[in-house]
Amino acid sequence: MEIRKIAVIGAGTMGHGIAEICAIAGFYVSLNDVSEDILKNALSRISWSLEKLYEKKQIKEEPNQVLSRIKTTVNIKETLENADFMIEAVVEDLDVKKDVFSKADSIMPKHAILASNTSSLPISEIAEATQRKDKVIGTHFFNPPVLMKLVEIIKGKDTSEDTLKETLALCKKLDKEIVIVNKDIPGFIVNRILARVVNTACMLVYKGIATVEDIDAVLRYRLNFPMGVFEVSDYSGLDVFYFIHGIMTKRGFKARLCPILEEKFKNKEFGVKTGKGFYTYPAAGKYQKPEIPKEKATKLDPAIILALAINEAAYLLREGIATKSDIDKAVMLGLGYPKGIFRFADEFGIDRVVAAIERLKEITEEGIDPDPLLIKMMEQNKLGIKTNEGFYKY
């Protein structure tokens, strides 16, 4: 199938960014939203972004030429008819998404593929709204799509191999790095691992084991993360994390939301966007990097912060949800980690990770057990770098 026209439904931050990268790659794009004002704002932001990319010589084509390939309309029929591929980027609400997919199914040509940019909802649930479940797939882009290289491609339980192949080919044309999620689980790779890190860090603060600064100092100065976990949470929005966590736990993700996050959500302390989250900012929407003293980095074992994230990664690998290399690629490109989660596990030592998981069970009074894969590795003395073999060989 030759993809010529791409329909993008939703012109918010993600939608207009996806429309922009599709146009840069040479595709004709029809961008849809509910109001002309939203579409006007989207075009203005795309135009600004293209000018910047052109100035920095990151695109060769003149901005106006790229823009000429994007048409905007509030008429959803106009957007969808004759499109070969749809990327839905509306709010993270199952009913709203199903409504879009139902309309797309009835309007779009039979050969067309229907993709969702959902960050956490199972693709199979969205596909229920269509008569072409084999042609429904997940394409989770990261914010901002123009700069972030990663796309998680998620197979629903009925997604065909042809649909997967076509979607892979499209994302490669968009110059993206791809990881494949073979089984349709909520949160996919990146958000499940992030949820473990955020919730663990928050519980350590809630239980009085460490302060917000202690934890972010460990990540920044000892593990070389670009930002601490509380910095990232504030930057992304604690409301976003709250909703994603809810979507995942409703569908079997085992984790009690940290009470501090619950409280901040109720108080509308969402982070940078409201001027206050775990840190306080100069004003709503004004980000300023928090000052975190380096000496605080010695107060906590880094393994305890990442233990449940490593456990989650082991589960994803053991269940065949994603490959080892894709899981490591996802955390590096999607979360900005300096190395893959399995590399951290091997550096800490699998025995140390398992001990940290057991310690967290005591601290949080929650029953998350070490994954069977980690237990098996301990039995086989595959403890990581210190025994020359863990998730990798040394």
C-alpha positions in Angstrom: 0.0 0.0 0.0 1.3 3.5 -0.9 0.5 6.0 1.8 0.0 9.5 0.4 -2.5 11.2 2.6 -2.4 11.1 6.4 -5.4 12.2 8.5 -4.5 13.6 12.0 -7.4 14.0 14.4 -6.7 16.4 17.2 -4.5 19.5 16.7 -3.2 19.9 20.3 0.5 19.6 21.3 0.8 16.1 20.1 -1.5 16.3 17.1 0.1 19.4 15.5 3.6 18.0 16.1 2.6 14.7 14.4 1.1 16.6 11.5 4.3 18.6 11.2 6.7 15.6 11.0 4.4 13.9 8.4 4.5 17.0 6.2 8.3 17.3 6.6 8.5 13.7 5.4 6.6 14.6 2.2 3.1 13.4 3.1 -0.1 15.3 2.5 -1.8 15.9 5.8 -5.4 16.7 6.8 -5.4 18.1 10.3 -8.7 18.1 12.2 -10.1 19.6 15.4 -13.3 20.9 16.8 -12.7 24.6 16.3 -11.1 27.0 13.8 -9.2 28.8 16.7 -7.5 25.5 17.7 -6.5 24.9 14.1 -5.2 28.4 13.6 -3.1 28.2 16.7 -1.8 24.8 15.6 -0.7 26.2 12.2 1.0 29.1 13.8 3.0 26.8 16.1 3.9 24.5 13.2 5.0 27.5 11.2 7.2 28.8 14.1 8.7 25.3 14.5 9.5 24.9 10.8 11.2 28.3 10.8 13.4 27.2 13.7 14.3 23.9 12.0 15.1 25.7 8.7 17.3 28.2 10.5 19.2 25.4 12.1 19.5 23.6 8.8 17.6 20.6 10.2 15.2 20.7 7.2 16.2 21.5 3.6 12.7 22.5 2.3 11.5 26.0 2.8 8.8 26.2 5.6 6.1 27.5 3.3 6.6 24.5 1.0 6.2 22.1 4.0 3.2 24.0 5.3 1.5 23.8 1.8 1.1 20.1 2.4 -1.0 20.6 5.6 -4.7 21.3 5.2 -6.9 22.1 8.2 -10.6 21.5 8.6 -13.3 21.2 11.4 -15.1 18.8 9.1 -14.1 15.3 10.1 -15.5 13.7 7.0 -13.4 15.9 4.8 -10.3 15.0 6.9 -10.9 11.2 6.7 -12.2 10.6 3.2 -9.4 9.4 0.8 -6.8 9.2 3.7 -4.6 6.1 3.7 -3.6 6.4 7.3 -5.2 8.0 10.3 -3.3 9.1 13.5 -5.7 9.9 16.3 -4.3 12.3 18.9 -7.4 13.4 20.9 -7.7 13.4 24.7 -6.8 10.3 26.7 -10.4 9.2 27.1 -11.6 5.8 25.8 -15.1 6.9 24.8 -13.8 9.9 22.9 -11.2 7.8 21.1 -13.8 5.1 20.2 -16.1 7.7 18.8 -13.2 8.9 16.5 -12.4 5.3 15.4 -16.1 4.5 14.7 -16.4 7.5 12.4 -13.0 6.8 10.8 -14.1 3.2 10.1 -17.3 4.3 8.4 -15.7 7.1 6.3 -12.2 5.9 5.4 -11.3 3.6 2.4 -11.2 -0.1 3.2 -7.4 -0.3 2.8 -6.8 2.5 5.4 -5.0 1.9 8.7 -6.3 3.5 11.9 -3.7 4.3 14.5 -3.9 5.8 18.0 -1.4 8.0 19.7 -2.7 6.8 23.1 0.0 6.7 25.8 -1.6 4.1 27.9 -5.0 2.8 26.7 -5.1 -0.8 25.2 -5.4 -0.7 21.4 -7.8 -3.7 21.4 -10.3 -1.7 23.5 -10.2 1.1 21.0 -10.4 -1.3 18.1 -13.8 -2.6 19.4 -15.4 0.5 17.8 -14.5 -0.7 14.3 -15.2 -3.4 11.8 -11.5 -3.5 10.9 -9.8 -4.6 14.1 -6.9 -6.1 12.0 -6.1 -2.5 10.7 -6.0 -0.8 14.1 -2.6 -0.2 15.7 -1.0 2.0 18.3 1.6 4.6 17.4 2.7 6.3 20.6 4.8 9.4 19.7 6.6 11.3 22.5 6.4 15.0 23.3 7.5 17.0 21.3 7.2 14.7 18.3 9.4 16.9 16.2 12.4 16.4 18.6 11.7 13.1 20.2 12.9 10.2 18.1 11.0 7.4 19.8 7.7 5.8 18.7 6.2 2.8 20.5 4.3 0.7 18.0 1.6 -1.4 19.8 -0.1 -4.4 18.4 -3.7 -5.0 19.4 -4.8 -8.6 19.8 -6.3 -8.5 16.2 -3.7 -6.3 14.5 -2.4 -8.0 11.4 1.2 -8.5 10.4 0.5 -6.4 7.2 -0.7 -3.5 9.4 2.4 -3.7 11.5 4.6 -3.8 8.5 3.0 -0.8 6.9 3.1 1.2 10.1 6.8 0.3 10.7 7.6 1.5 7.1 5.7 4.8 7.7 7.4 5.5 11.0 10.8 4.9 9.4 9.9 7.4 6.7 9.2 9.8 9.5 12.8 9.3 10.7 11.7 7.7 14.0 13.4 5.1 16.2 10.9 2.3 16.8 10.2 -0.2 19.5 7.5 -2.8 19.2 5.1 -3.8 21.9 4.0 -7.3 21.0 1.2 -7.7 23.5 -1.5 -5.1 24.2 -0.9 -4.1 27.8 -1.9 -0.7 29.3 1.0 1.8 29.6 3.2 -0.2 27.1 6.9 0.0 27.9 7.9 3.6 28.8 4.9 4.6 31.0 4.9 1.3 32.9 8.6 1.7 33.8 8.2 5.5 34.5 5.2 4.7 36.8 7.3 2.4 38.9 10.1 4.9 39.3 7.7 7.8 40.2 5.6 5.8 42.6 8.6 4.2 44.3 10.3 7.6 44.8 7.1 9.2 46.1 6.5 6.3 48.5 10.1 6.7 49.9 9.3 10.3 50.6 5.8 9.5 52.0 7.3 6.9 54.4 10.0 9.4 55.5 12.9 7.3 54.1 14.2 10.2 52.0 13.4 13.7 50.8 12.4 14.9 47.3 15.9 16.5 47.0 17.7 13.3 48.3 16.1 11.2 45.5 16.6 13.7 42.7 20.2 14.2 43.8 20.9 10.5 43.5 19.5 10.4 40.0 21.1 13.5 38.8 24.6 13.2 40.3 25.2 9.4 40.8 23.2 7.9 37.9 23.7 10.9 35.5 20.0 11.3 34.7 19.3 14.6 32.9 16.6 15.3 35.5 15.5 13.9 38.8 12.3 11.9 38.9 10.4 14.7 40.7 11.7 17.3 38.3 10.4 15.2 35.4 7.0 14.6 37.1 6.6 18.3 37.6 7.7 19.1 34.1 5.3 16.6 32.5 2.4 17.3 34.8 1.3 15.4 37.9 -2.2 15.4 36.5 -1.0 13.5 33.5 0.7 10.9 35.7 -2.4 10.6 37.9 -4.6 9.8 34.9 -2.2 7.4 33.3 -1.7 5.6 36.6 -5.5 5.3 37.0 -5.9 3.9 33.5 -3.2 1.3 34.1 -4.3 0.2 37.6 -7.9 -0.2 36.4 -6.6 -2.7 33.9 -4.4 -4.8 36.2 -1.2 -2.8 36.8 -0.4 -3.6 40.5 0.4 -0.4 42.4 -1.3 1.7 45.0 -0.9 5.4 44.0 1.4 7.2 46.4 -0.8 9.3 48.8 1.3 12.5 48.2 0.4 12.3 44.4 -3.2 11.8 45.3 -3.1 14.9 47.5 -1.2 17.1 45.0 -3.8 16.1 42.3 -6.7 17.1 44.6 -4.9 20.4 45.4 -4.4 21.1 41.7 -0.6 21.2 42.3 0.3 19.7 38.9 3.8 21.0 38.6 5.3 23.6 36.2 1.9 24.3 34.6 0.3 25.5 37.9 3.6 26.9 39.4 3.8 24.2 42.1 4.2 20.5 42.3 7.0 18.7 44.2 9.0 21.9 43.7 7.8 25.6 43.5 8.3 27.6 40.3 8.4 31.4 39.7 4.9 31.4 38.1 2.4 29.1 36.4 4.0 27.7 33.2 7.4 29.2 34.0 10.0 26.4 34.4 13.1 27.0 36.5 15.5 24.1 37.2 15.4 23.3 40.9 18.7 23.7 42.8 19.6 20.4 44.4 22.7 20.2 46.6 25.2 17.6 45.4 25.9 16.4 49.0 22.4 15.0 49.2 23.3 12.3 46.6 25.0 10.1 49.2 21.9 9.5 51.4 20.2 6.7 49.5 21.1 3.5 47.6 20.2 4.1 43.9 19.1 0.5 43.5 16.1 1.1 45.7 14.8 3.9 43.4 15.0 1.8 40.3 14.3 -1.7 41.7 10.6 -1.9 40.8 11.3 -0.4 37.4 13.9 -3.2 36.8 11.3 -5.7 38.1 8.7 -4.3 35.6 11.3 -4.5 32.7 12.0 -8.1 33.7 8.2 -8.9 33.5 8.0 -7.2 30.0 10.9 -9.3 28.8 9.8 -12.6 30.4 6.2 -12.3 29.0 7.5 -11.5 25.5 5.9 -8.1 25.5 9.1 -6.5 24.2 12.7 -7.5 23.5 15.6 -6.6 25.8 17.1 -4.2 23.2 13.7 -2.5 22.6 13.1 -2.1 26.4 16.5 -0.5 26.8 16.1 1.7 23.8 12.7 2.8 25.0 13.9 4.1 28.4 17.0 5.8 26.8 15.0 7.6 24.0 11.6 8.0 25.8 12.9 8.9 29.3 16.4 10.2 28.5 18.1 7.6 30.7 21.9 7.6 30.1 21.7 3.8 29.7 19.2 1.0 29.5 17.3 -0.3 32.5 18.9 -3.7 32.2 22.4 -2.1 32.1 21.5 -0.5 35.5 20.4 -3.9 36.8 23.6 -5.5 35.8 25.6 -2.7 37.4 23.7 -2.8 40.7 23.8 -6.6 40.8 20.6 -8.7 40.5 20.9 -9.9 44.1 21.0 -6.2 45.3 17.9 -5.4 43.1 16.0 -8.4 44.6 17.0 -7.3 48.1 15.8 -3.7 47.3 12.4 -5.1 46.1 12.0 -7.1 49.4 12.9 -3.9 51.4 10.3 -1.9 49.4 7.7 -4.5 50.3 8.4 -3.8 54.0 8.5 0.0 53.6 5.3 0.3 51.4 3.5 -2.7 52.9 2.6 -3.7 49.3 3.0 -7.1 47.9 5.1 -6.6 44.8 7.3 -9.7 44.6 10.6 -10.0 42.6 9.8 -11.2 39.1 10.4 -14.9 38.5 13.1 -14.0 35.9 15.1 -12.2 38.5 14.8 -15.1 40.9 15.9 -17.5 38.2 18.9 -15.3 37.3 20.0 -15.4 41.0 19.7 -19.2 41.1 21.9 -19.4 38.0 24.4 -16.9 39.5 23.8 -14.4 36.6 24.1 -11.4 38.9 25.4 -8.9 36.4 28.9 -7.4 35.9 30.3 -9.0 39.1 29.7 -12.5 37.7 30.4 -11.6 34.1 26.8 -12.3 33.1 23.4 -10.8 33.9 20.9 -9.5 31.3 24.1 -9.0 29.2 27.4 -10.9 29.0 30.6 -9.1 30.1 
